[in-house]
Amino acid sequence: QVQLVESGGGLVQAGGSLRLSCAASGVIFSSDVMGWYRQAPGKQRELVASIISSGSTNYADSVKGRFTISRDNAKNTVYLQMSMLNPEDTAVYYCNLRRAIMTFWGQGTQVTVSS
């Protein structure tokens, strides 16, 4: 079993920055894909960014150039550095781990960007 615990959310003004962290515990494999999703009120959950153990990354078009995902394999932790935040980034951000057909989720952390 895998547990994911997010931290680092909060309230920030437009143009500001936040760093989210997600610590994974349990049995973690180097082949696991880790990432961040977000869900705004009334909208579907969407992929923000993902990363594999080699460091290869994937980003949603809406965050490219503003967000950076990174992974510390030794600490089983994934980070999301968010810069140039705007109100459209307001959402609950969820950490995600994918392994074959299994998917694990964190409890989510709220990010609110004021204009």
SEDOTOR-842363 format. One record per atom (N, C-alpha, C): x, y, z; atom name; residue in one letter. Coordinates in steps of 0.02 Angstrom, whole numbers, plus 50000, padded with zeros to 5 digits. Example, Ala and Ser with C-alpha at 12.3 -4.5 7.8 and 13.67 -1.06 7.14 Angstrom:
! SEDOTOR-842363
- u/v/w/atomo/residuo
- 50660/49716/50390/N/a
- 50615/49775/50390/CA/a
- 50660/49835/50390/C/a
- 50642/49888/50354/N/s
- 50684/49947/50357/CA/s
- 50645/50002/50394/C/s
This chain:
! SEDOTOR-842363
- u/v/w/atomo/residuo
- 50042/49940/50000/N/q
- 50000/50000/50000/CA/q
- 50044/50062/50000/C/q
- 50018/50115/49972/N/v
- 50054/50178/49966/CA/v
- 50013/50234/49998/C/v
- 50046/50275/50037/N/q
- 50014/50335/50066/CA/q
- 50050/50397/50039/C/q
- 50011/50447/50021/N/l
- 50037/50509/49994/CA/l
- 50012/50566/50037/C/l
- 50058/50608/50060/N/v
- 50040/50664/50103/CA/v
- 50067/50729/50071/C/v
- 50021/50773/50053/N/e
- 50040/50837/50023/CA/e
- 50048/50891/50076/C/e
- 50087/50941/50059/N/s
- 50095/51000/50102/CA/s
- 50116/51058/50058/C/s
- 50107/51119/50084/N/g
- 50132/51178/50050/CA/g
- 50080/51221/50017/C/g
- 50017/51201/50019/N/g
- 49965/51243/49990/CA/g
- 49953/51305/50032/C/g
- 49911/51350/50005/N/g
- 49895/51410/50043/CA/g
- 49866/51464/49998/C/g
- 49865/51525/50025/N/l
- 49840/51583/49990/CA/l
- 49898/51625/49966/C/l
- 49896/51645/49903/N/v
- 49950/51686/49875/CA/v
- 49919/51736/49826/C/v
- 49951/51792/49819/N/q
- 49928/51842/49771/CA/q
- 49950/51824/49700/C/q
- 49912/51848/49653/N/a
- 49930/51837/49583/CA/a
- 50001/51861/49570/C/a
- 50037/51820/49532/N/g
- 50107/51834/49518/CA/g
- 50155/51803/49568/C/g
- 50128/51776/49622/N/g
- 50170/51747/49673/CA/g
- 50188/51674/49659/C/g
- 50221/51644/49708/N/s
- 50246/51575/49701/CA/s
- 50228/51533/49762/C/s
- 50223/51469/49751/N/l
- 50213/51420/49804/CA/l
- 50250/51357/49785/C/l
- 50269/51319/49835/N/r
- 50300/51254/49823/CA/r
- 50261/51200/49860/C/r
- 50237/51153/49823/N/l
- 50201/51096/49852/CA/l
- 50249/51037/49859/C/l
- 50238/50999/49912/N/s
- 50277/50938/49923/CA/s
- 50230/50879/49933/C/s
- 50252/50821/49913/N/c
- 50214/50760/49923/CA/c
- 50262/50705/49944/C/c
- 50252/50682/50005/N/a
- 50293/50628/50032/CA/a
- 50256/50562/50025/C/a
- 50288/50514/49994/N/a
- 50259/50448/49983/CA/a
- 50289/50399/50033/C/a
- 50246/50358/50062/N/s
- 50269/50305/50107/CA/s
- 50239/50239/50085/C/s
- 50269/50185/50110/N/g
- 50248/50119/50088/CA/g
- 50299/50092/50039/C/g
- 50278/50046/49998/N/v
- 50323/50016/49949/CA/v
- 50322/50060/49886/C/v
- 50378/50090/49871/N/i
- 50384/50134/49813/CA/i
- 50435/50104/49765/C/i
- 50417/50099/49702/N/f
- 50461/50073/49651/CA/f
- 50487/50130/49607/C/f
- 50547/50120/49582/N/s
- 50576/50172/49539/CA/s
- 50535/50181/49474/C/s
- 50498/50130/49456/N/s
- 50458/50135/49395/CA/s
- 50392/50172/49406/C/s
- 50375/50188/49468/N/d
- 50313/50225/49482/CA/d
- 50316/50294/49450/C/d
- 50260/50313/49422/N/v
- 50253/50381/49395/CA/v
- 50220/50424/49448/C/v
- 50251/50480/49465/N/m
- 50222/50525/49515/CA/m
- 50203/50590/49481/C/m
- 50151/50620/49508/N/g
- 50129/50682/49477/CA/g
- 50081/50721/49520/C/g
- 50059/50776/49491/N/w
- 50011/50821/49523/CA/w
- 49951/50831/49478/C/w
- 49893/50828/49507/N/y
- 49830/50845/49474/CA/y
- 49798/50902/49512/C/y
- 49750/50934/49481/N/r
- 49713/50986/49517/CA/r
- 49640/50983/49496/C/r
- 49598/51007/49542/N/q
- 49526/51009/49528/CA/q
- 49499/51075/49555/C/q
- 49474/51115/49509/N/a
- 49443/51178/49528/CA/a
- 49368/51167/49538/C/a
- 49335/51210/49575/N/p
- 49262/51201/49586/CA/p
- 49224/51197/49521/C/p
- 49182/51145/49515/N/g
- 49141/51136/49456/CA/g
- 49177/51110/49396/C/g
- 49240/51092/49404/N/k
- 49279/51067/49347/CA/k
- 49305/50997/49361/C/k
- 49324/50963/49308/N/q
- 49353/50896/49316/CA/q
- 49426/50900/49340/C/q
- 49447/50848/49372/N/r
- 49516/50844/49393/CA/r
- 49560/50838/49330/C/r
- 49615/50876/49330/N/e
- 49658/50876/49271/CA/e
- 49731/50867/49291/C/e
- 49769/50838/49246/N/l
- 49841/50829/49257/CA/l
- 49876/50896/49253/C/l
- 49919/50909/49301/N/v
- 49960/50969/49301/CA/v
- 50030/50952/49275/C/v
- 50060/50901/49306/N/a
- 50128/50881/49286/CA/a
- 50141/50811/49313/C/a
- 50186/50775/49279/N/s
- 50206/50710/49302/CA/s
- 50280/50700/49290/C/s
- 50309/50652/49326/N/i
- 50381/50640/49321/CA/i
- 50396/50567/49335/C/i
- 50444/50540/49298/N/i
- 50466/50472/49311/CA/i
- 50535/50473/49344/C/i
- 50559/50417/49366/N/s
- 50620/50415/49406/CA/s
- 50681/50442/49368/C/s
- 50680/50436/49303/N/s
- 50737/50461/49263/CA/s
- 50739/50537/49260/C/s
- 50683/50568/49280/N/g
- 50679/50641/49278/CA/g
- 50639/50668/49219/C/g
- 50618/50624/49175/N/s
- 50577/50646/49118/CA/s
- 50511/50673/49144/C/s
- 50490/50730/49117/N/t
- 50430/50764/49142/CA/t
- 50379/50776/49087/C/t
- 50318/50788/49110/N/n
- 50262/50804/49065/CA/n
- 50220/50858/49100/C/n
- 50201/50909/49061/N/y
- 50163/50965/49090/CA/y
- 50100/50979/49050/C/y
- 50050/51003/49085/N/a
- 49991/51030/49050/CA/a
- 50013/51095/49016/C/a
- 49983/51108/48959/N/d
- 50001/51169/48921/CA/d
- 49991/51232/48963/C/d
- 49941/51231/49006/N/s
- 49924/51291/49044/CA/s
- 49976/51310/49097/C/s
- 50021/51263/49113/N/v
- 50071/51277/49165/CA/v
- 50142/51277/49139/C/v
- 50152/51259/49077/N/k
- 50219/51257/49049/CA/k
- 50253/51325/49055/C/k
- 50315/51323/49078/N/g
- 50353/51385/49087/CA/g
- 50341/51418/49154/C/g
- 50290/51396/49191/N/r
- 50276/51426/49256/CA/r
- 50285/51377/49314/C/r
- 50270/51313/49302/N/f
- 50276/51262/49354/CA/f
- 50334/51215/49338/C/f
- 50365/51190/49390/N/t
- 50419/51142/49383/CA/t
- 50408/51084/49431/C/t
- 50406/51024/49404/N/i
- 50400/50965/49446/CA/i
- 50469/50933/49455/C/i
- 50482/50909/49515/N/s
- 50545/50875/49527/CA/s
- 50533/50818/49576/C/s
- 50582/50775/49580/N/r
- 50573/50713/49619/CA/r
- 50638/50696/49654/C/r
- 50634/50681/49718/N/d
- 50690/50656/49756/CA/d
- 50678/50583/49769/C/d
- 50709/50539/49730/N/n
- 50696/50467/49736/CA/n
- 50718/50440/49803/C/n
- 50771/50467/49831/N/a
- 50796/50443/49896/CA/a
- 50746/50457/49952/C/a
- 50710/50512/49945/N/k
- 50661/50531/49997/CA/k
- 50589/50512/49978/C/k
- 50581/50483/49919/N/n
- 50513/50466/49894/CA/n
- 50468/50527/49898/C/n
- 50493/50583/49875/N/t
- 50457/50646/49879/CA/t
- 50456/50679/49810/C/t
- 50399/50707/49794/N/v
- 50392/50745/49732/CA/v
- 50371/50816/49749/C/v
- 50397/50863/49711/N/y
- 50385/50934/49724/CA/y
- 50352/50966/49663/C/y
- 50316/51019/49676/N/l
- 50289/51060/49622/CA/l
- 50303/51133/49639/C/l
- 50351/51161/49604/N/q
- 50366/51232/49612/CA/q
- 50321/51272/49565/C/q
- 50280/51315/49592/N/m
- 50232/51353/49552/CA/m
- 50250/51427/49555/C/m
- 50259/51457/49497/N/s
- 50276/51527/49492/CA/s
- 50227/51563/49446/C/s
- 50227/51628/49450/N/m
- 50182/51670/49408/CA/m
- 50110/51644/49414/C/m
- 50089/51631/49475/N/l
- 50022/51605/49486/CA/l
- 49969/51656/49467/C/l
- 49914/51631/49442/N/n
- 49857/51674/49426/CA/n
- 49794/51643/49455/C/n
- 49740/51681/49458/N/p
- 49678/51655/49490/CA/p
- 49653/51591/49459/C/p
- 49668/51579/49395/N/e
- 49645/51517/49362/CA/e
- 49682/51456/49389/C/e
- 49735/51466/49427/N/d
- 49770/51410/49458/CA/d
- 49739/51389/49524/C/d
- 49689/51426/49547/N/t
- 49655/51409/49609/CA/t
- 49621/51341/49603/C/t
- 49637/51295/49649/N/a
- 49611/51227/49646/CA/a
- 49636/51188/49706/C/a
- 49608/51129/49715/N/v
- 49638/51081/49760/CA/v
- 49688/51040/49719/C/v
- 49748/51037/49743/N/y
- 49802/51001/49709/CA/y
- 49812/50933/49743/C/y
- 49812/50881/49702/N/y
- 49818/50813/49726/CA/y
- 49883/50781/49701/C/y
- 49917/50749/49746/N/c
- 49975/50709/49728/CA/c
- 49950/50641/49702/C/c
- 49985/50614/49654/N/n
- 49963/50552/49622/CA/n
- 50023/50506/49609/C/n
- 50013/50442/49619/N/l
- 50063/50392/49603/CA/l
- 50030/50338/49561/C/l
- 50059/50324/49504/N/r
- 50031/50272/49459/CA/r
- 50080/50215/49452/C/r
- 50053/50153/49459/N/r
- 50093/50093/49453/CA/r
- 50051/50041/49417/C/r
- 50070/50028/49355/N/a
- 50032/49981/49313/CA/a
- 49959/50002/49313/C/a
- 49914/49959/49338/N/i
- 49843/49976/49337/CA/i
- 49820/50009/49402/C/i
- 49867/50020/49448/N/m
- 49848/50049/49513/CA/m
- 49862/50124/49514/C/m
- 49820/50160/49548/N/t
- 49828/50232/49557/CA/t
- 49816/50249/49630/C/t
- 49860/50290/49659/N/f
- 49853/50312/49728/CA/f
- 49848/50388/49729/C/f
- 49809/50414/49776/N/w
- 49798/50486/49782/CA/w
- 49812/50511/49852/C/w
- 49837/50571/49857/N/g
- 49841/50605/49921/CA/g
- 49774/50636/49938/C/g
- 49772/50669/49996/N/q
- 49709/50698/50019/CA/q
- 49695/50766/49987/C/q
- 49746/50795/49957/N/g
- 49738/50860/49924/CA/g
- 49758/50918/49968/C/g
- 49781/50971/49935/N/t
- 49799/51032/49970/CA/t
- 49772/51091/49930/C/t
- 49741/51138/49964/N/q
- 49708/51194/49932/CA/q
- 49760/51248/49913/C/q
- 49755/51270/49851/N/v
- 49794/51327/49827/CA/v
- 49744/51381/49804/C/v
- 49749/51439/49834/N/t
- 49705/51494/49816/CA/t
- 49746/51554/49794/C/t
- 49733/51579/49734/N/v
- 49769/51636/49708/CA/v
- 49721/51695/49703/C/v
- 49737/51747/49739/N/s
- 49694/51807/49738/CA/s
- 49717/51856/49685/C/s
- 49669/51891/49657/N/s
- 49686/51939/49604/CA/s
- 49702/52008/49632/C/s
